[in-house]
Amino acid sequence: MTDNRIIRSKAPLRLGLAGGGTDVSPFSDLYGGAILNATISMYAMATIQPRNDGKIILNAMDKGVVQTFDQAKELPVDGELGLIKGIYNRVVKEFTKEPLSFELSTYVDAPPGSGLGTSSTLVVAILGAFAEWLNLPLGEYDLAHLAFEIERIDLDMAGGKQDQYAATFGGVNFIEFFKEDKVIVNPLRVRQKYLDELAHNLILYHTETSRLSSAIIEEQRKNVTSKNERSLAAMHKLKEQSVMMKEAFLKGDLDKIGEILEFGWQYKKKMAEGITNPFLDKIYDTAMKNGALGGKVSGAGGGGFMFFYCPGNTRSKVIEVLKPFGGQTKRYEFTPKGLTTWTI
């Protein structure tokens, strides 16, 4: 029922280190946004096995969900796996014009709602697999923008623009956002020893909670539209934070990164309700009292992963004092490569 090819892809998840939220419309359209993020050794993966029996099989291995369809130009975007169906629909509509028959298997190294950009990174990985299989004419900017359009326009999922570009390009990037969806990715040449030291000092801690980022993002958008002064001022400060973070990275001023994270966290909390809560505040305060210089909740906020900058030899102590909160510290490294695809 299948030919003998296996098409694979993987795209890295990211840590949003500065400027988070300024990539979300309408702020990015009105004022321009700026983000600094870095990809890590956790991935969204996709495998396509072409079939010749007229079937489409979608297998989300991390969720334990399998759905089978007769091949069609358009799959119903409802219920589970709507993201995957939306990607297929756009690929057929824009490129092949004819239905395809295949099995698509996916896996993500972090759960949804974790704050590491899982859904957008999965879109990039799946698009990458289709591009590899069908030889689609997509450069890095094309693919990242198409991933953005599928998620934000076709499927009307709330969120920003940074994750698709981080996953596609990989590495440490200072990304600028302008009107009319114009995006410029500025890769930073950061010395490897600085990245190794940062990975050692920056603890990635999963709170064992998740959150629905769309609710937080929706409020953030309303705050911009209604010109909420407190929220807008905070977003402008976060845009400044991304420039500060870029300078610290390039100079290798690592302890400054901790201070800049703390600066950003104090303003991020003012962007919208729900970014933090008493449980997350207690975790943050405990880390700070035991040696961390700064940190934040990853992604939109509200749960998922947090990370903390722990200078010198404070890493072990901070990990120890966070254990009673029931979360887990996750090992990772910074990775320079973005989307990777191959055929076996």
N, C-alpha and C positions, 0 to 999 in steps of 0.2 A: 504493500500500500504506500510505501514511501520510496523516494530515490535515496541514494546512499550518502547524500551530503548532510553535513551538520554545520549550520551557521551560528556562530556565537558572538556575543558582545558583552562588555561590562563597562559601567560608568561609575566613577567614584562619588561617594557622598561628600558633604562639605561641612566645615565649621564656618559659620558666619561670624567673623571676628569684629567687624565694625560697620556702622552705617545701616544696620538691619532695619527695614521698614521704609527706607527712602527709595527703594526700587519698586514700591507699590503705587499704582495709579490711584488717585490723580496727583499725588505729591510729585512723582517723578516727571509728570507732564508739565506741571505748573512751575516747579522750582528746579528741576533736575535732581537726580539722585546720585549717590556714590557709595559703593560697598567695598569692603576688603574681605575676601574669603579665601579659604585654602582647602584643597581636597585631601581626604584621608583614606587609609587603606581599609575602607568598608565600601561595599559595592552593591549596585543593582545589576543583575545579570539576566540575559535573555538568550534563549536558544530556539532557532527555527529549524524544523525538519520538514522539507517539502513533501507533499503527498500527491497522489494521482487518483484518489478515490472520491474527489468532490466533497471532502469533509474539512471542517475547520475545528481544531481542538485547542482550547485555551486552558492552560494548566498553571495556576498560581501556586507553586509548590510550597511557598512559605505559609500560605493561608489554607492549604489543603482543599482548594476549590478547583474543580475541573468542569468545563462546559464544552459541549459538542454541538456544532451547527452544520447544516448543509451549506455549502459554499454559496455566498450571495455577495452582491455589490455593497450591501450595507447590513451591518448587524445591529440589532436593537440595543440602544444604549440605556439599559435599565438594570436595576439590581446590582449584583456583584460584577466585578471585572469591567465596569463601565469605561474605565480609563483605557484598558487594552482594546476594547471594541471601538472606542473613539479614534484611536491611533490607526487601526485597520481601515476604518471608514475613510479617513483622510488620505491614506496612502492609495487606496483604490480610486478615490475621486480625483486626486491630483496627478497621479502617476500612471497606474496600470490600466485604468478605465474598465478593467475586467476583473471578475472575482478570482480569488486565489484559494488554493487548497494546501493546508499546512498544519503542523502542530507547533504551537508556541508555548514554551515553558519559561517561567520567570521566577526569580528569587531575589529578595532584598535582605541585606545583612542587618537591617534595623527595622523595628516595627513601624507601621504608620503612626503619625502623630508624635514622632520622636524628636522632631526639630532639626533633622539633618538633611532635609530636602529630599525625602525618600520618593514621593510621588513624581516630582519633576525629573529626578535622576532616572527613575524607571522609564519614564516617557523617552528620555534620551537614549537609554539602552535599547529599548524596543525599536525605536526609529533607526538606530544604528544597525541593528540586525536586519531590518528590512532593506536599508540602504546597501548593506553588504550583499544580501541575497539578490536584489533586483538591480544592482549597479545604478542606484539613483544618483543624479547629479547634485549632490549636496555638500557644500563646503562647511566648515565649522560654524560660521555665522548663520548660514542657511539652516542648518540642522537645529541649532539652538533656538532660532526664531520660530521655526516650524513647531518645535516642541512647546514653546510658549503659546503659540496660537491655538494648538490643539487643546491644551489644558485650560487656558484662560478665556478663549473666545468660543471654540467649538463646544467645549464641555462646561463652560461658564463656572469654572472652579476658581474660588478666590485665592489670591496670592500675588507674589511679586515676580520679578524677572531674573533675579540673580541665579537661582538654582540651575536653570537650564544651561546657562553659560558656564557656570562652574563645572558642571558635569561633563560638558562637551570639551572644554579647553583644558581643564585640570591644572594643578599647580597652585601657586599663590598669585592671585589676581586682584588688581584694583580696577573695578568695573564702574563705568560712568553711564548714566541713563539720561536721555534727553527726550524732547518732545517727539511725537509720532513714532514711538517705539525704536528710536535710534539708540544703539548700545555700542560702546567702545570698551573692549577688553584690553587692559594694560597688564601683561605678564610681568611680575616682579622677579628680578634676578637676586634671589636670597641665598646666601652662602649655606652650604649643606650643614655645617656645624651649628649654625644658628637654628636651622629647622630641627636638627637632632636634639638640641638643648630645649627648644620650645616644646617638642613632643614629650620630653621628659618632664618638664615643669608644668605643662598644661594638662590637668587631670580631666578626663571625660567621664562624667558620672551620670548613669541612667537612674532616674528617680523611681523607675517602675510605675510611672503614671504616664498617661498620654493626654493629648488635648485635641480639640477640634480647632485648628488654626483659623478656619474660615470665619468663625464668629469674632475673633479678635481682629482679624484683618478688616472685616466689614465695619467694625466700629472705628477703626483707624481711618478708613476711607471717609466715613461720615464726619469725623473730626476735621479732616482737611476741607471737605465740601462746606461745612458750616463755619469754617475759619475759627475753630476752637483754639484760642491763643496759647493755652498751656501745651496742648498737643503739638501744634505747629512749631512752637519754639523748641520743643524737645526734638522734633525731627530735624530741624536745622542744626542743632547741636550734634546729633548723630552723624549728619553729613560731615561736619567738622571733624568728628571722631575718626572717620575713615581716612582723612588726610593725615591726621596725627599718627594713626596706626601704620600707614604706608611709610612714613618717615622712620618710625621706630624699627620696622622690619628691615628697611634698606640699610640702616645704620647698625643693625644688630644690637640695638638698645633693648634687650629682652625684658629687663625688669620694668622698663617704661611701659611695655605691653600690658603688664598687670595693672598698672595705674590707669591706663587708657581704657581697659575693660571696665574698671570700677566707675570711671567717669561716664562711660556709655550706659552702664546698667542703671545709674541714677536717673538718666534722662529717658531711657527706654521705657521704664515703668510709668512714665507720664504720658505715653502715646495713646494708651487705651486701657480700659478696665480689663482685668482678667489676665494681664501679662504675668502678674505674680499673684501669690496667695500666701496665707500664713505659713503653710507647710514649706513652700519654696523659700520664703523669707528666713525661716528657721535654719534650713540647710545652708543658705548663703551666709547668714550671720555666724554659724558654727565654723564654716570654712575660714571666714575672715578672721575670727578670733584665734584661730590655730595656725596662722601663718600665711594664708592666701593673701595676695595683694589686690586681687580683683577677680571678677568672673561674670557670668550671665546665664540666663536660661537660653538654650539654643533655639533658633528659629523664631516663630511668632511669639512664643512664650506660653505660659499656662501649664507646662508639664514637659514630659519627655526628658531629653538630656540637658544637663547643666555642665559648664566647664569652669575651672578655677585655675588661675596662674599661681603656682607655688614655687617661690624662689629658693635657691640654695638646697638645703636638705629637708625642707618642710613638707615635701610630697608625701612621705610615708605617714607622717602624723595626721595630715589632713584626710588621707584615705581612711585611716583608723577611726577618726572621730565621726566620719560620715556613715560608718557601718550601721549604727543603731537606727538610721532612717530607713533601712531596708532596701536601699538601692545597690547598684553594682558599678564598680569602676571598670571601664573598658580600655583595653590596650589598643593602640593604633600607632601608625606612623603617618607623616605627611607624604603624599605621593605626587610626583610631578606630572604624571600622565592622566589625560582625560579619557574620553570615550575610546575604547579599543574594540576592533571587530576582526574576526577571522573566519575562514571556512576550512573544514576538515572533510 
